[in-house]
Amino acid sequence: MFSILHALIFLGASSYAACSAVHKTTHNAAPPAPQFKLVFTCNLALGVAHDFSIVRPQYTRVTLSILGGNWTDPDGMLIANVVPGIGGEWGTVDSTGTLTLDADYYVQFVHDKKYAYVRLGGFGVPAKSDDGRTVVETDSLRYSSLNNVTFVSPGVFSGNVLVSPHWASLDKLG
């Protein structure tokens, strides 16, 4: 019994030392904090075309239509127009008033007339603000650097227009 007790104590001490070493290694291997760059600002006009709300005990599903809007570069120059009538918001609002964003829409770039599919997710407060993340998919050569980037896209409402600057990590931009 004495040797079993010593073995258990040894294993316990060895496990602690191994866990401590892993913890220290993991702690020292933290990635650097990302640096972000403003890439574009989205002005997205939303409207309620039809009341398709679905009320459930956990949440209410909301439906908003995309009426139009645009994207501008950091200097305010127009780079794309939101295609009206394609896509929409299909998010939910829970009992605390939190909006879970689930929207998609298309833009057409003014330079080459190519399209981009845009997907927005995140959380917010209906008709006030959102903390979004956006992904873009396009075959535009000029704007191909927008592919495979997750944009941080906080936004605030001005009437029915969501104004949302889109930031990207510098290491993700081409």
Number of C-alpha atoms within 10 A of each C-alpha: 6 6 8 9 10 11 12 11 12 12 12 12 12 12 12 12 12 12 12 12 12 12 12 11 11 10 10 9 9 8 7 6 7 10 10 16 14 16 17 24 22 21 23 21 21 22 15 15 12 9 9 12 14 11 13 9 7 10 18 17 18 21 21 20 20 23 20 20 19 20 26 17 16 14 8 10 10 16 18 24 21 24 18 18 13 14 18 21 22 17 21 22 20 16 10 8 13 15 24 24 24 18 20 19 22 24 24 20 21 13 12 13 12 16 20 24 15 17 19 20 19 18 19 20 17 17 15 13 18 24 19 21 20 20 19 22 18 21 12 18 9 12 18 15 15 20 17 13 19 19 24 21 24 20 21 19 19 13 10 15 19 21 22 22 21 24 21 22 17 12 11 15 15 9
